[in-house]
Amino acid sequence: MHIFALMKIFSGDKYIVSIHIDDHPPPHCHVRFGDGSEVCVMIPFLEPMYGATITREVRNDIEDHLDALASVWDRFHPKRVNTKRKHNRRK
């Protein structure tokens, strides 16, 4: 059994966004909602994984915290894909 340590990055009104310290590629964060459901979102592309969907509000909040998410991923996954790249911010 493998246990993942979580690092909470930020939270919204109805969800918490975190990164698992010892997680698998590709770079991604976990969005856990109040009802217990969870969505993985790729960093820096902001695309939900595994056919999931996210609201514009969640996507915008993740985008607002993208630099922090990328920094945490890169710090704990140094031998994996580096997420520091230019990304298109909304206007």
C-alpha positions as CSV (number, residue, x, y, z in Angstrom):
1,M,0.0,0.0,0.0
2,H,1.3,3.5,-0.9
3,I,0.2,6.5,1.1
4,F,0.3,9.9,-0.6
5,A,1.1,13.0,1.6
6,L,-1.1,15.9,0.6
7,M,-0.1,19.6,0.4
8,K,-3.0,21.9,0.4
9,I,-2.3,24.8,-2.0
10,F,-5.5,26.8,-1.7
11,S,-9.3,26.4,-1.3
12,G,-12.4,27.8,-2.8
13,D,-15.9,28.0,-1.3
14,K,-16.7,24.4,-2.1
15,Y,-13.4,22.7,-2.8
16,I,-9.7,22.3,-1.8
17,V,-6.8,22.2,-4.3
18,S,-3.8,20.1,-3.3
19,I,-0.8,18.3,-4.7
20,H,0.2,14.8,-3.6
21,I,3.9,15.0,-2.6
22,D,4.8,11.6,-4.1
23,D,2.5,11.4,-7.1
24,H,2.7,10.1,-10.6
25,P,3.2,12.1,-13.8
26,P,2.0,14.1,-15.6
27,P,2.1,17.1,-13.4
28,H,-1.3,17.7,-11.9
29,C,-3.3,18.9,-8.9
30,H,-6.2,17.4,-7.1
31,V,-9.5,19.3,-6.6
32,R,-11.6,17.7,-3.9
33,F,-15.2,18.9,-3.6
34,G,-17.4,19.1,-0.5
35,D,-19.4,16.0,-1.7
36,G,-16.2,13.9,-1.7
37,S,-15.7,13.8,-5.5
38,E,-12.3,14.6,-6.9
39,V,-10.9,15.8,-10.2
40,C,-7.3,15.8,-11.3
41,V,-6.2,18.8,-13.4
42,M,-3.0,18.9,-15.4
43,I,-0.4,21.6,-14.7
44,P,0.2,24.0,-16.6
45,F,-2.4,23.1,-19.2
46,L,-5.4,23.4,-16.8
47,E,-7.1,20.4,-18.5
48,P,-9.1,17.9,-16.3
49,M,-7.8,14.3,-16.5
50,Y,-9.7,11.1,-17.0
51,G,-12.7,12.6,-18.8
52,A,-13.7,14.8,-15.9
53,T,-14.9,18.4,-16.2
54,I,-14.5,21.5,-14.1
55,T,-16.4,24.8,-13.9
56,R,-15.0,28.0,-15.3
57,E,-14.8,29.3,-11.7
58,V,-12.6,26.4,-10.6
59,R,-10.5,26.7,-13.7
60,N,-10.0,30.4,-13.1
61,D,-9.1,29.9,-9.5
62,I,-6.5,27.2,-10.5
63,E,-5.1,29.6,-13.1
64,D,-4.8,32.3,-10.5
65,H,-2.7,29.9,-8.4
66,L,-0.8,28.3,-11.3
67,D,2.6,29.6,-10.4
68,A,2.3,28.3,-6.8
69,L,1.0,24.9,-8.0
70,A,3.9,24.6,-10.6
71,S,6.5,25.5,-7.9
72,V,5.2,22.9,-5.5
73,W,5.0,20.2,-8.1
74,D,8.6,21.0,-9.3
75,R,10.0,21.1,-5.7
76,F,8.6,17.6,-4.8
77,H,9.0,16.0,-8.2
78,P,12.5,17.3,-9.4
79,K,13.2,14.4,-11.7
80,R,9.9,14.6,-13.4
81,V,8.5,17.0,-16.1
82,N,9.2,20.6,-15.3
83,T,6.1,22.7,-15.3
84,K,7.7,26.1,-15.5
85,R,6.7,27.2,-19.0
86,K,4.8,30.0,-20.4
87,H,1.1,29.6,-20.3
88,N,-1.7,31.7,-21.7
89,R,-3.5,33.6,-19.0
90,R,-7.0,34.7,-19.5
91,K,-7.6,38.3,-20.4
